[in-house]
Amino acid sequence: MKLGDIKVEAIKLMFTNYAFDMGIDDLQLMISDENYGSYIVNMNGAIARALDRIENACVLPAKRYLLSEEDFEKSKYFKRFDLNKIEDFFAIDRITAEYENGCYDGNVEYELQGDTLLLHNSAADFTILYFPKIKTVSEKTSDNDEIWIPENIARLIPYFIKSELYQEEEPVLAADARNLFEASLDDLKIKAQNKQNYVQEVLRM
């Protein structure tokens, strides 16, 4: 899904009675149209704020970072890891550990000191499951650029755009669109959390 597709879908949501079936190539021409122009020029800002909201909701698929012993600063009781070493890190989902005795812990206890992760100094292979940052958009972003989040989440952004750009003209429709956007994020979050929060297995040969 391209950035321009999101804008086109937002226009279709806002102007449901218009018969013109537009595409990405029509966006630049429509900026001078009194019906669409003021909305189109404000869409990049609205999309950037929608991406911020999606990032904060932690609904993107979690990514993995396997920690090596070289990653840690060690003390007698703890291992410390600077989370800034993960370029696209936003927030921890959970941490897993595979121990030398064959045990697996799917939700390891940890502490945070600012951007520093603290783990108990035990012999294990630790993996951070984390929610990534989202690249934002600017005026330099092309309408033909592929959006960098899953399509099922990108398809929600037109509702956020409508909720922002219709606030003054159609406050009821704007509120309905925002409520739908937020409810959809909540649904995605519930699905992401629909997993066991603690798993301990003993694997033996």
MOQUI-V890482 format. One record per backbone hydrogen bond with DSSP energy under -0.5 kcal/mol. NH is the residue of the N-H (numbers start at 1). CO is the residue of the C=O. If there is no record, write none. Layout:
# MOQUI-V890482
NH & CO
NH & CO
This chain:
# MOQUI-V890482
3 & 145
4 & 143
6 & 2
7 & 3
8 & 4
9 & 5
10 & 6
11 & 7
12 & 8
13 & 9
14 & 10
15 & 11
18 & 15
22 & 20
26 & 23
27 & 24
30 & 26
31 & 27
31 & 28
32 & 29
33 & 30
36 & 33
37 & 33
39 & 36
40 & 36
41 & 37
42 & 39
43 & 40
46 & 42
47 & 43
48 & 44
49 & 45
50 & 46
51 & 47
52 & 48
53 & 49
54 & 50
55 & 51
56 & 52
57 & 53
58 & 54
58 & 55
59 & 54
63 & 130
65 & 128
67 & 65
67 & 126
71 & 68
72 & 69
73 & 80
74 & 72
75 & 78
79 & 119
80 & 73
81 & 117
83 & 81
83 & 115
85 & 82
86 & 83
87 & 85
89 & 86
90 & 131
91 & 131
93 & 129
94 & 129
96 & 127
97 & 105
98 & 125
99 & 97
99 & 103
100 & 123
102 & 99
104 & 201
105 & 97
106 & 104
106 & 199
108 & 95
111 & 118
113 & 116
114 & 112
116 & 113
117 & 81
117 & 115
118 & 111
119 & 79
121 & 77
122 & 120
124 & 122
125 & 98
126 & 124
127 & 96
128 & 65
129 & 94
129 & 127
130 & 63
130 & 128
131 & 91
133 & 88
141 & 138
145 & 142
147 & 1
153 & 150
154 & 150
155 & 151
156 & 153
157 & 153
157 & 154
159 & 156
160 & 156
161 & 157
162 & 158
163 & 159
164 & 160
165 & 161
166 & 162
167 & 164
170 & 166
174 & 170
175 & 171
176 & 172
177 & 173
178 & 174
179 & 175
180 & 176
181 & 177
182 & 178
183 & 179
184 & 180
185 & 181
186 & 182
187 & 183
188 & 184
189 & 185
190 & 186
191 & 187
192 & 188
193 & 189
194 & 190
194 & 191
195 & 193
201 & 104
203 & 102
203 & 201
204 & 202
